[in-house]
């Protein structure tokens, strides 16, 4: 699996991070924010309105990435200061390998926006029908985690099918070319596969019931948090303001968010309706991050994911406790 090579690279970069990254990202007049193309989020409303540059007092550059693993590598190199919608799977892998990054917020809950879709012209009518078939999925992502969860739930060994590592945007072309029999990805690719004759094999509701819910986080390099924490607070302030607008008047947000995401307002509305976006108070509840005095359930969730990845031989060793990888102090300062 290519993920092992990536983990080795992350471990090496992590060791070098303390020596090299500080100069790259500290006290700068420009920061780079990583995000996924075609993936709508409330932050894009603030982006479209120019709120980030105004509030933060620095030039904010938004850069597309194809996977969470790419985001964590970019943070390690100092090329990215903030990663938006980073999945918990690539985050767990990165911090377990010693990469100094921290969770500072929840970007969205997307359990309903990520799934396994099979081609309609195949004979796959149940999960065990995946045996002997080809499935495309971005390795080291929450989609990969969910696929492995489906296989484990139905007693399917990984070597009983061919799992192909594809970036999320590349899943759809492979699906259409029939290079793969099924694709496990996130929106807008899930909807695109369904529109091209695909069908969901296992419902999101069932996967959540089995304990495989997925959500995105906002993550930052530890050195950036230490040296430019005020910028993180300001970023989260804009994100919180944009989420408030979305919650109160969603219809006015779909066009500007869709423009920044590169999709239509209609597609934006459809995708976001299956997601959950939370303001400061909701994120600081025990269901999510918790507070400095009363931690939430996220650390336990990260531990569960990491232990699962070890069991699946996707990484070698999990940490005993992931509490130290979560820092709510910045969100607590948001007005």
N, C-alpha and C positions, 0 to 999 in steps of 0.2 A: 504494500500500500504506500502510495506516495506521501501520505500523511506522516509516516515515520521520518522520512527525509526532511520534511518541513519542521518536525519537532526538533530534530537535531540542529537545524539552522537556527530555530528560535532559541534553543538553549545557548548556542554560541553567541548569538546576538545579544541575548540577555546578559551574559557575562561582560560583554563589551559596552553595554548600554550606559552604565555608570560613568564610563570614561569618555564617551563620545557624544551622548545625546544632549547633555546639558547645554552645550554651545549651540546646538541646532535649534532648540525650541524655547529656551528661556529668554524672557525679557525681549521679545521680538515685536516688530511692528506689523507682523502678519502671521496668522495661524492657518493651518489646513484642517478641515473637517472632512472625515471620510463618510460616505453614504453609499447606498445601493441604488443603481439606476432602476427606474420603473417601480420603485418601492415608496409609496406615499407616506408622509408622516407630518405631524403638526408643525415640526420645526421648519418645514418648507414654506409655511405661511409667513413666518417671520423672515425667512430668507427673501421671499418674493417682495415683501414690504420694505426691505432694507434695514430691518431692525437690528440685525447682528452687528453690522459695521457701526451703526449709530450708538448702540448701547455699550459695545465692548471697546470702542475707541481704537480698534486696530482693523486692518484689512483681513476679512475672513474669506478664505478660498475654500470652495466646496469641491471635492474630488471624488469621482466614481470609483468603486472597487467591485470586483466580481465575487468576492467571498470574504468571510470573516477572517480566514487565515491570512489573506492578503492584508487586511486591515491591521492585524496584530503585528505582522512583520514590518509594516510601514511605521507603526508606533515605535517599534523597537529601534528602527533606524533613525528616528527623529523626524521623519518626513510628515507624520501626522500627529497633531496635538489632541484631537478629539475624534472618537469613532462613534457614529450614531447608528443605532440598530444592530450593533454587534451581537451575534448570537451567543448564548450561554455555553454552547459546545466549544467553539474556537476559543472563547475566553477561558474556559476551564482547562483546556489543553495548554494554552499559553502560560497561565499562572502556575500550573502544575510543573512546568518546565523551568520555572524561575523567572519568567518575564515580569518586570516590575510595572504592572498596570493595575488600575483600580476601577471598580464600578462606582459611578457617582449619581446615576439616575436610571430609571426605566424609560425606554423610548416608546415601547408599545407591547401589548399582548397580542400575538398573532397566531394563536393556536388554530384558529379557523382559516388562516390564510396560507397554510403550508400543508402539503399533502402528497401522497403517492397516487399517481394517475397512470392507468394502464391503457394501451391502445385498444380501441374498440374492435379491431379486426384480429385480436389474439384470442386464444382459448382460456385466458386467465379470468376465472370467475370467482376465485377465492384466493386468499394469501398463499396457500400451498401450491397454487398454480404458477407461482414465481419460480419454482424449482426448474432449473435448466434454462431460465430466461436471462435476458440482459436488462439491467436496470441502471439508468444514469442518475447520478446524484453528486452534488458538490461535497467532496470529502471534508471532514473536519467541521461540518456545519450542523445547525440544529436539524436540518432536513436529513442529514446523514444519521443523526441520533434517532430521529423518528423512524427512519427505515429500519435501523438495527432493532428498535423496539418492537416493530411489527414482526420482524423475523423471529425474535426471541419469544414473543407471545405465542406464536404458532409453531414453535419448535423447529424452525428452519435454520440450518447451519449456513454460514456465509459462503462456504465453498460449494454449496449446492446450486448456486447461481453465479452469474458473472456481474459484479458490481463495477461500473465504470465511473471514474472520476471526471466529472464535467463541471465547468463553471455554470452558475445558474442561467445566464443568457444562452449558453450552448446546449442546454437540455432540449429546448423547443426544436431547433433545427434537426437534432439527432432523432427526436420523436417523429418529426414529419418524414425524414428520410428512411425511417424504420430501421435505423442503426440500433435502436434500443426498443425493448418491448414495453417498458414503463419508465417513467421519470418521477423522481421525488424532488420537489423543488418548492419555491415560494412564489407568491404573486409578483408580477403579472403572469408568470410562466404557467402556473396552475390553470388559470382561466384560459390561456391560449391553448393548452393541451386539450382541455375539455371542448373548446370551440372547434378543435380539429379532430373530433371523433373520440376523444379519450373519456374515461370515466373513473371516478374515484373508487378505489378498491376497498378502503376501510375508512369509515367516517371519523372526522376529527373528534366528535363527541366520544366515540369509543376509545380513541387514543388518549384523550384527556383522562377518561375514567381509569385507564390502565396506568396512568401516572406519567404520560409523555407529553405534557403541555409545554409549549415553547413561547418564548418572549424575547424581545430585544433589549439591549442595555446601552447606556452611554458610558463609554470607558475612556480613560486618559492615562498617559504615562505617569508614573509616580513622581518623577522629577518635575514634570510640568505642573502637577498638583502642588508640589512643594514651593516652586518658585513663581508661579503665575496663577495661584489659586483664585485671585480676584476675577480673572478672565473666565474661569470655570463657573463661578457664581453668576456672572453676567450672561454667559451662554445659557445657563439653566433658567435664568430670569426670563429671557426672551422665549425660550421653549415653553415655559409655564404660561406666559401671556398668550402665546399662540394657541396652546391647548385650551385655554379658557375661552378664546374666541370660537374655536372649533366646537367645544361643548355647548356653547350658548347659541351660536348661529352657524351651524355646519354648512348650510347651503352656500354661504358667501366665501367659503374657504376652498371648495373643490376646484374651481378654475385656477386660482393662483398656485395651489399645491400641485395640481396636475401639470401645470406648465413647467414647474421646477423638476418634477419627477419624470417628465417626458411622456406623459400619457394623457388621455382625454379626461375632461371633467367627469364624464359618465363612468369611465373605468375607475377613476379616483374614488368616486362615491361608492361604487360596488366593493372595491377592495377595503376601503376604510370602514365600511359598515360591518365588516367581519373582524375588525380589530378593536382593541381597547386602548384608549389614551388617557393618561392620568395626570392630574395636577399634583402640586407639591404635597398637599395633605393626604391624598390617596396613596402616593408613593411611599410616604413615611408611615404607613399603617403596617401592622404586623403581618399582613398578607404579602407585603412586598419587602421593602428595605428596612422598615422599622426606623427607630431613632437611635441617637447616641446612647440613651438610657435604656431603651427597650428594643433590641434588635429584632428584625423580622425573620421571615422564613427563607429568605433568599439564600443564605449561607448553607442551609440544609439542602436546598434544591441543587445548589452547585455541587455539593458533596455527592448527592445521588447521581448526578450526571457523570461526575468524574469516576466514581466507582463503576458505573456502567461501562464507561469507555475503557477502563482497565480490564474489565471482564471480557469485553469484546476485542481486547488486544489492540485497541486504537491508540493507547498510550501505556507506558510502563508502570507508572505509580501515581496514586492520588495523594493529595495532602490530607492530613488528619482533620483540618478545620479550615474553612474558606472565609471565616469572618473577617480576617485582616485584609482581604481583597476588596472589601466594601467600605466606602467612605461616604457617610451621609452628611458630613459637616458642611459641604458646599450647598447642598439642597436645603439644609436647615436655615441657611442665610438668605435664601430667596424670599423676597417680600411677598 
